[in-house]
Structure formats: C-alpha cells, structure tokens
Amino acid sequence: MTEQKVNNTALGDLTVLDLAGPMGLYCTKQLADLGADVIKIEPPGGDPTRAIGPFYHDEPDPEKSLYWFHFNTNKRSITLDIESPDGKDILKKLIKTADIMVETFQPGYLDAIGLGYSVLKEINPGLILTSITPFGQTGPYKDFKASDLIGLAMGGLIFICGWPDEPPTTSGGSQAYNVASIHACAGTLTALYHRDMTGEGQQIDVSMQQCVAFSLQWVTQMYDLQNRIMARSGRWGVPLQECKDGWAVVIPMVDWADFIGWLESGGGAGDLTTDERYKDIDYQMKPEVRQHITEVTDAFTKSQPKKLVCEEGQKRHVIAIPCNNAREVVENPQLVSRGFFVDVEHPELGDTLKYPGAPYRFAETPWRIRCRAPLIGEHNLEIYGEELGLTLEQMALLKGQGVI
C-alpha cells in the first residue's frame, strides 16, 4: 500500500471497497477519515454523484462538485464496469484482500450479476458486506426505490415537522441518507469486532426507513402507550424568538421569575405579570398560552440583535442561545478553538478549501482529513498496476473496451 495506509489511525489496517451511492457515502467517508483505505469504485466516466451541486465557483463540472468533495475525502478512486466479465474478475481480486464492502444497490442486483454475498463469502469468508437500501433486503417494500425525501416521509420524521395548521415540512440536507450511513457505519464496526473475535464476516442489512424511524425517540412510544399521534407543534415546539438580525432559542420555563424580570427590565413583559393564566407556567401549558408568551417575547426581542438578547438573557439565568447561520458556525469561537474546521488543499484547483472536521476526538488514533476527494479514476494506475499487477498494455486494452 501507499501512504494511504496510516498506522496511527483507528482503522489504518483496513481496506474498504466503496460501491455506495448517496445513501452510503457518509458511511464510507467516516471509515476513510478514521484511516481506512477506502477505494471508491466508479463506473467508467465517473460516479453519478459528481453531478450533484453546488459546484466550486458555480461551474458545473464532475471534478468540481462540492457534494463530491465533502463525502469522498481520504478515498482513492478507480473506474470499473462491474457488470462486464473482466470487471467482475477484477472486483473479485479486490475482494480477496478487502475487509469491508459497502453498497447501495437494489436488493437482488448483486445476485443477478453473480456477485451476491453467497459468492463473495466464498472468495473472502471474512468479508463484511454492508448493504444500505431504502427499505431493507426483505419485506413488501424491498424493491421500492426511494430518495432522501421518501426516507424521511416513510420513516415518520416529516409528519412531526412544521406548523400544526400547515402541511408537514422537511429538513435541509440529506438527513435520511446521513442517518442511514451513520447506523451503517456503526453496524459495520460492530461486525468488524465480531470478525476479529471469530474470523467470520457477514452481510449487514441496513434499511433507511428503519434508521429514520429509530430516530423518532418517544413519538412512536406515545402512540404505543396512549394511542396518540403526535402533531406538528410548529415554532412553539422549538422556542425560537425573532431578533433584529436573526433568531435565538429562548426557553422561559426553566426559571419563570427570572424570565419575567428580564422582560420587565426592558418594559416588555406586557400582560404576563398581570394575567392569572401566566402565573404558574410549565411545559404542559396549553398551546394558546405558549403562543401568547412567544408573541410577547417576540415584541421584546425583535428590535434587539440576537447577540445582545443572548448575553442579557444569560446574565439573568435564562436559557438564551443564538440560532447560528453558516457564517456564524464557521466563525464560532468554540469550534475555532477546537480546530473543528480544517483546510484541505486542492492542487488541481490552485485553492485551499475549508471542510468540517472531526465529530469526535481520539487521544491515540486521530481522525483527520489526509487528502481531498479523488479525481475520476485517479488511482487506476496505482491500484491496477502496482497492487494488482496489471501491465500498461492490459490496462490500455481494458480502457479501450470500456471496462475501466
């Protein structure tokens, strides 16, 4: 191996074959950023996810997708048509020495092309095959296709998001894909531990719908225990207060007296000090009471910068936290002090880009971005020639036939 094999990382001794689409890219990114040698297997011409924007300097180009940049740090790229006979043979050679393979094909696809788990485990009994699909490998929905939006909807998350008198709404980003990838990564590492103990590999069946449903916490339990379908609570489910330059999270119920004292100090308490309905406040208050408190607080906060709102609220022991936008997150002193954001060089662009860094820290085996996402087939020569022993003539022939 090349310097991709990093000895002082948590997973530096592992090789991962990445055949994942958007549903699994964050899974393999996590493995790569923890030190694993992740080989991204793209179809000849490049992976379809390279067409997902936004793009560097708004220039649509398969080598300038910021989506691709983010999800493929520390990976190596080869191009390979896994449906062709020669492509299958090459993939089988890679599988012989791989530890993990992550894929997001429809159930039955790998079996149909002769690369199902029953075949792969004969080649490498210790291989861990992580299969991430919309609804799992079994059940009446197993053949259904689904996007991130469908995963959020079918998993039940969208229904509880939004305003009670308006249609359900969704969140930004690929949240269903990311949740599926996070659980897939956790399951993969658990299977890896099992393999280390027994020598046995296994297939992991990850359902995006199940992963989203798992994240609902008490919502499904309320239905189970009380036959109650949780409704959307809108803004009053999350105590957001409008400020002059944005929003802040202000929670009045922790210490009602301090909260009222704060509003009174600025002449903004309104009828909250005179109306008996607002004398004893708790988390079980009626929706109309909660709404009125929010409206009174809005009138008090929306003429003030959110930084001042939060500083003054905290002085009075009121939970008041800014709702940060992207610029404020990047410039946040806590994240900056911990070195969360890291600069990554892109020599082909003549630029250095800032990336989100480690979500956690290891004292002995550090997480780090060692290199930017690969170009299309950037490591063909390295992997096919130096590691699999193919000659230049063989590679040229395979390229001419559209195999690589």
Secondary structure per residue as TSV (DSSP state, phi and psi in degrees):
chain	resnum	aa	ss	phi	psi
A	1	M	-	360.0	162.4
A	2	T	-	-88.7	-164.5
A	3	E	T	-65.6	-6.4
A	4	Q	T	-57.8	-31.5
A	5	K	S	-77.0	102.8
A	6	V	-	-105.4	118.0
A	7	N	T	-71.4	-29.9
A	8	N	T	-97.5	27.9
A	9	T	S	-112.0	162.2
A	10	A	T	-62.5	-36.4
A	11	L	T	-121.2	27.7
A	12	G	T	-65.0	-11.9
A	13	D	T	-100.2	7.9
A	14	L	-	-107.1	147.9
A	15	T	E	-116.5	129.2
A	16	V	E	-122.4	131.1
A	17	L	E	-96.9	121.0
A	18	D	E	-105.9	104.4
A	19	L	E	-114.4	31.5
A	20	A	-	-92.4	147.9
A	21	G	-	-95.6	-160.9
A	22	P	T	-54.3	-30.3
A	23	M	T	-67.9	-21.3
A	24	G	T	-124.6	2.7
A	25	L	H	-64.1	-34.5
A	26	Y	H	-71.9	-27.6
A	27	C	H	-62.4	-51.1
A	28	T	H	-72.9	-28.2
A	29	K	H	-62.5	-43.8
A	30	Q	H	-60.3	-42.4
A	31	L	H	-64.8	-41.3
A	32	A	H	-67.1	-42.6
A	33	D	H	-70.0	-18.2
A	34	L	T	-91.0	6.0
A	35	G	T	111.5	-11.8
A	36	A	-	-64.7	147.6
A	37	D	E	-83.4	96.3
A	38	V	E	-96.3	118.8
A	39	I	E	-99.6	108.6
A	40	K	E	-80.5	116.6
A	41	I	E	-96.6	109.1
A	42	E	E	-104.9	150.3
A	43	P	-	-67.2	153.0
A	44	P	T	-52.1	132.0
A	45	G	T	99.7	-17.6
A	46	G	-	115.6	154.2
A	47	D	-	-72.4	141.9
A	48	P	G	-58.9	-27.0
A	49	T	G	-68.1	-13.4
A	50	R	G	-67.7	-14.5
A	51	A	G	-89.9	-0.5
A	52	I	-	-85.9	126.4
A	53	G	S	-85.8	-179.1
A	54	P	-	-73.4	168.7
A	55	F	B	-118.3	154.7
A	56	Y	G	-57.0	124.0
A	57	H	G	55.2	25.9
A	58	D	G	58.8	31.7
A	59	E	-	-107.0	98.9
A	60	P	-	-55.6	118.9
A	61	D	-	-164.6	134.8
A	62	P	T	-61.9	-16.8
A	63	E	T	-99.9	10.2
A	64	K	-	-132.4	20.2
A	65	S	B	-76.7	120.1
A	66	L	H	-67.8	-29.6
A	67	Y	H	-60.1	-48.6
A	68	W	H	-63.5	-44.2
A	69	F	H	-53.7	-48.6
A	70	H	H	-65.6	-45.8
A	71	F	H	-86.8	0.3
A	72	N	T	-130.3	24.3
A	73	T	T	-60.8	145.7
A	74	N	T	69.0	7.1
A	75	K	E	-96.4	157.9
A	76	R	E	-105.9	150.8
A	77	S	E	-120.7	133.9
A	78	I	E	-128.6	154.2
A	79	T	E	-104.1	137.0
A	80	L	-	-161.7	130.9
A	81	D	-	-90.5	100.4
A	82	I	T	-76.5	-6.9
A	83	E	T	-89.0	-18.3
A	84	S	S	-78.0	151.8
A	85	P	H	-56.0	-46.2
A	86	D	H	-66.6	-36.0
A	87	G	H	-64.2	-40.2
A	88	K	H	-63.6	-41.3
A	89	D	H	-63.2	-40.8
A	90	I	H	-66.0	-43.0
A	91	L	H	-62.0	-39.5
A	92	K	H	-63.0	-35.8
A	93	K	H	-64.8	-39.4
A	94	L	H	-67.5	-36.8
A	95	I	H	-65.4	-31.4
A	96	K	H	-55.3	-35.2
A	97	T	T	-111.8	6.8
A	98	A	-	-85.8	156.4
A	99	D	S	-101.0	-35.2
A	100	I	E	-140.5	143.9
A	101	M	E	-131.6	128.6
A	102	V	E	-115.2	128.0
A	103	E	E	-141.1	155.7
A	104	T	-	-129.7	28.7
A	105	F	-	-72.2	162.0
A	106	Q	-	-62.2	146.4
A	107	P	T	-53.1	133.0
A	108	G	T	93.9	-14.5
A	109	Y	H	-63.5	-49.6
A	110	L	H	-63.3	-37.9
A	111	D	H	-62.1	-39.9
A	112	A	H	-65.5	-29.6
A	113	I	T	-101.3	13.0
A	114	G	T	79.1	23.7
A	115	L	-	-128.9	29.7
A	116	G	S	-68.2	170.6
A	117	Y	H	-61.8	-33.0
A	118	S	H	-61.8	-31.5
A	119	V	H	-79.6	-44.2
A	120	L	H	-64.0	-38.1
A	121	K	H	-71.4	-21.9
A	122	E	H	-71.7	-34.6
A	123	I	H	-73.1	-41.8
A	124	N	-	-144.8	94.7
A	125	P	T	-61.1	-21.5
A	126	G	T	-91.1	1.6
A	127	L	-	-68.4	136.7
A	128	I	E	-102.9	117.2
A	129	L	E	-104.0	112.5
A	130	T	E	-101.1	113.2
A	131	S	E	-109.4	115.5
A	132	I	E	-110.3	119.4
A	133	T	E	-134.1	167.5
A	134	P	S	-59.3	-42.6
A	135	F	S	-129.9	8.6
A	136	G	-	96.7	173.9
A	137	Q	S	-83.4	-9.9
A	138	T	S	-133.9	173.0
A	139	G	S	97.3	166.5
A	140	P	T	-66.2	-19.5
A	141	Y	T	-100.2	5.2
A	142	K	T	-59.1	-27.7
A	143	D	T	-94.0	-0.9
A	144	F	-	-73.9	140.8
A	145	K	-	-91.5	155.9
A	146	A	-	-158.5	146.8
A	147	S	-	-96.4	179.9
A	148	D	H	-58.5	-42.8
A	149	L	H	-59.8	-42.8
A	150	I	H	-66.2	-38.1
A	151	G	H	-61.0	-42.3
A	152	L	H	-66.8	-39.2
A	153	A	H	-70.2	-48.7
A	154	M	H	-71.5	-24.2
A	155	G	T	-82.2	-9.9
A	156	G	T	96.1	-0.6
A	157	L	T	-76.1	-40.7
A	158	I	G	-62.1	-36.1
A	159	F	G	-58.4	-31.0
A	160	I	G	-95.7	4.9
A	161	C	S	-106.6	131.5
A	162	G	S	120.8	-164.9
A	163	W	-	-92.3	144.3
A	164	P	T	-62.3	-27.9
A	165	D	T	-101.6	13.8
A	166	E	S	-130.5	166.4
A	167	P	-	-62.4	156.7
A	168	P	-	-57.6	154.4
A	169	T	-	-129.2	164.6
A	170	T	-	-111.8	170.4
A	171	S	-	-98.3	165.5
A	172	G	S	-79.5	163.6
A	173	G	S	75.1	174.7
A	174	S	-	-92.6	70.3
A	175	Q	H	-69.2	-39.9
A	176	A	H	-66.4	-42.7
A	177	Y	H	-60.2	-44.6
A	178	N	H	-66.9	-41.2
A	179	V	H	-63.1	-42.3
A	180	A	H	-61.8	-41.6
A	181	S	H	-66.3	-40.1
A	182	I	H	-62.7	-46.4
A	183	H	H	-68.1	-35.3
A	184	A	H	-63.6	-40.5
A	185	C	H	-64.8	-44.4
A	186	A	H	-61.3	-43.3
A	187	G	H	-64.8	-38.0
A	188	T	H	-63.4	-44.6
A	189	L	H	-67.5	-33.6
A	190	T	H	-66.6	-43.0
A	191	A	H	-64.9	-33.3
A	192	L	H	-63.7	-41.0
A	193	Y	H	-62.2	-43.0
A	194	H	H	-61.1	-41.1
A	195	R	H	-64.9	-39.2
A	196	D	H	-62.5	-29.9
A	197	M	H	-83.5	-33.1
A	198	T	H	-120.6	-18.2
A	199	G	S	84.7	-1.1
A	200	E	-	-96.2	131.6
A	201	G	-	-87.8	179.2
A	202	Q	E	-166.2	165.9
A	203	Q	E	-98.2	135.6
A	204	I	E	-107.7	125.3
A	205	D	E	-103.4	105.9
A	206	V	E	-108.1	124.2
A	207	S	E	-104.0	121.6
A	208	M	H	-59.7	-41.7
A	209	Q	H	-59.1	-44.7
A	210	Q	H	-65.1	-38.0
A	211	C	H	-64.1	-41.2
A	212	V	H	-67.9	-44.5
A	213	A	H	-61.3	-34.0
A	214	F	H	-64.3	-27.1
A	215	S	T	-84.6	-1.8
A	216	L	T	-74.6	-11.3
A	217	Q	T	58.4	-119.8
A	218	W	H	-83.3	-4.3
A	219	V	H	-61.1	-46.8
A	220	T	H	-72.5	-30.3
A	221	Q	H	-69.7	-32.7
A	222	M	H	-62.0	-37.1
A	223	Y	H	-70.4	-41.5
A	224	D	H	-64.2	-42.5
A	225	L	H	-88.1	-34.3
A	226	Q	H	-121.7	2.4
A	227	N	-	55.3	36.3
A	228	R	-	-111.8	123.2
A	229	I	-	-90.6	115.1
A	230	M	-	-65.0	130.1
A	231	A	-	-93.6	165.1
A	232	R	-	-70.1	136.4
A	233	S	-	-107.2	-2.4
A	234	G	G	60.1	-148.2
A	235	R	G	-64.9	-28.3
A	236	W	G	-78.3	-7.9
A	237	G	G	-79.3	-26.5
A	238	V	T	-123.2	113.2
A	239	P	T	-71.2	73.8
A	240	L	E	-91.0	132.7
A	241	Q	E	-115.8	134.9
A	242	E	E	-73.1	133.4
A	243	C	E	-120.3	177.0
A	244	K	T	-62.9	-34.5
A	245	D	T	-124.9	26.3
A	246	G	E	151.3	-140.9
A	247	W	E	-135.8	155.9
A	248	A	E	-138.7	148.6
A	249	V	E	-89.4	116.2
A	250	V	E	-124.6	119.1
A	251	I	E	-110.7	106.2
A	252	P	-	-82.2	-21.0
A	253	M	S	-76.8	-14.6
A	254	V	S	-64.4	-46.3
A	255	D	S	-140.4	91.6
A	256	W	H	-61.3	-39.5
A	257	A	H	-62.9	-43.6
A	258	D	H	-65.1	-38.7
A	259	F	H	-63.6	-48.1
A	260	I	H	-63.4	-39.3
A	261	G	H	-60.2	-37.9
A	262	W	H	-64.9	-48.1
A	263	L	H	-63.0	-40.3
A	264	E	H	-63.6	-35.3
A	265	S	H	-62.1	-24.1
A	266	G	T	-109.0	11.0
A	267	G	T	68.5	30.2
A	268	G	-	-119.2	17.2
A	269	A	-	-80.0	-19.8
A	270	G	G	56.5	-135.2
A	271	D	G	-88.6	8.9
A	272	L	G	-67.4	-19.0
A	273	T	G	-97.1	-10.9
A	274	T	T	-114.4	-27.9
A	275	D	-	-83.3	128.0
A	276	E	G	-62.1	-24.5
A	277	R	G	-63.7	-21.0
A	278	Y	G	-109.0	20.4
A	279	K	S	-79.7	-46.7
A	280	D	S	-118.9	107.4
A	281	I	-	-112.9	136.9
A	282	D	-	-146.0	-175.4
A	283	Y	T	-73.3	-9.5
A	284	Q	T	-98.3	14.4
A	285	M	-	-59.5	154.8
A	286	K	-	-67.2	151.3
A	287	P	H	-56.0	-38.5
A	288	E	H	-68.6	-30.7
A	289	V	H	-69.0	-46.2
A	290	R	H	-60.4	-41.6
A	291	Q	H	-63.2	-42.4
A	292	H	H	-65.5	-41.1
A	293	I	H	-60.0	-41.4
A	294	T	H	-63.5	-42.7
A	295	E	H	-65.4	-41.2
A	296	V	H	-64.4	-42.4
A	297	T	H	-66.9	-37.9
A	298	D	H	-56.3	-46.3
A	299	A	H	-60.1	-29.9
A	300	F	H	-80.3	-38.1
A	301	T	H	-94.3	-24.4
A	302	K	T	-73.0	-8.7
A	303	S	T	-96.8	2.2
A	304	Q	S	-117.8	146.8
A	305	P	-	-63.1	144.5
A	306	K	H	-64.4	-28.4
A	307	K	H	-62.1	-43.6
A	308	L	H	-67.9	-41.5
A	309	V	H	-56.5	-45.9
A	310	C	H	-70.1	-41.4
A	311	E	H	-63.7	-46.3
A	312	E	H	-69.0	-38.6
A	313	G	H	-63.3	-45.2
A	314	Q	H	-65.4	-32.0
A	315	K	H	-60.2	-27.8
A	316	R	T	-103.1	18.3
A	317	H	T	64.7	26.7
A	318	V	-	-97.3	134.3
A	319	I	E	-69.3	110.1
A	320	A	E	-140.8	111.0
A	321	I	E	-129.0	135.7
A	322	P	E	-68.4	143.0
A	323	C	-	-91.3	98.9
A	324	N	-	-75.3	140.0
A	325	N	-	-89.6	-178.0
A	326	A	H	-60.1	-43.5
A	327	R	H	-61.7	-41.8
A	328	E	H	-69.8	-30.0
A	329	V	H	-67.7	-47.2
A	330	V	H	-62.8	-34.9
A	331	E	T	-95.5	3.8
A	332	N	-	-59.9	125.3
A	333	P	H	-61.8	-30.8
A	334	Q	H	-68.2	-47.2
A	335	L	H	-66.4	-38.2
A	336	V	H	-64.5	-42.7
A	337	S	H	-65.5	-28.8
A	338	R	T	-91.3	2.1
A	339	G	T	64.5	35.9
A	340	F	-	-64.1	-46.4
A	341	F	S	-85.1	137.8
A	342	V	E	-124.7	147.5
A	343	D	E	-92.0	131.7
A	344	V	E	-123.3	127.6
A	345	E	E	-77.8	140.5
A	346	H	E	-124.6	84.6
A	347	P	T	-56.1	-36.5
A	348	E	T	-68.1	-21.5
A	349	L	T	-97.3	-11.4
A	350	G	T	64.0	36.7
A	351	D	E	-148.0	162.0
A	352	T	E	-121.0	126.3
A	353	L	E	-110.9	150.0
A	354	K	E	-94.3	130.3
A	355	Y	E	-120.4	149.9
A	356	P	-	-62.7	140.7
A	357	G	-	-100.5	-145.4
A	358	A	-	-69.8	132.1
A	359	P	S	-77.6	-10.6
A	360	Y	S	-152.4	169.3
A	361	R	-	-125.3	140.1
A	362	F	-	-110.9	134.0
A	363	A	S	-72.1	-34.1
A	364	E	S	-108.8	-28.5
A	365	T	S	-125.4	82.5
A	366	P	-	-65.0	143.7
A	367	W	-	-81.3	136.1
A	368	R	-	-163.9	154.3
A	369	I	-	-88.3	112.8
A	370	R	-	-88.9	-28.5
A	371	C	S	-159.0	158.8
A	372	R	-	-70.5	169.0
A	373	A	-	-60.5	148.1
A	374	P	-	-76.1	156.0
A	375	L	-	-76.6	168.5
A	376	I	T	-61.4	119.9
A	377	G	T	60.2	26.5
A	378	E	T	-59.0	-28.5
A	379	H	T	-110.6	19.9
A	380	N	H	-55.8	-51.4
A	381	L	I	-63.1	-41.7
A	382	E	I	-64.5	-47.7
A	383	I	I	-81.9	-47.2
A	384	Y	I	-70.9	-39.9
A	385	G	I	-84.8	-60.2
A	386	E	I	-73.5	-33.0
A	387	E	I	-101.4	-35.2
A	388	L	T	-98.6	-10.5
A	389	G	-	81.0	17.2
A	390	L	-	-74.1	144.8
A	391	T	-	-83.0	165.9
A	392	L	H	-61.2	-37.0
A	393	E	H	-65.6	-40.8
A	394	Q	H	-65.5	-41.6
A	395	M	H	-66.0	-38.4
A	396	A	H	-64.1	-40.4
A	397	L	H	-64.5	-45.7
A	398	L	H	-63.4	-37.2
A	399	K	H	-66.9	-41.7
A	400	G	H	-64.3	-28.2
A	401	Q	T	-88.4	-1.6
A	402	G	T	78.0	17.3
A	403	V	-	-79.8	-39.4
A	404	I	-	-124.9	360.0
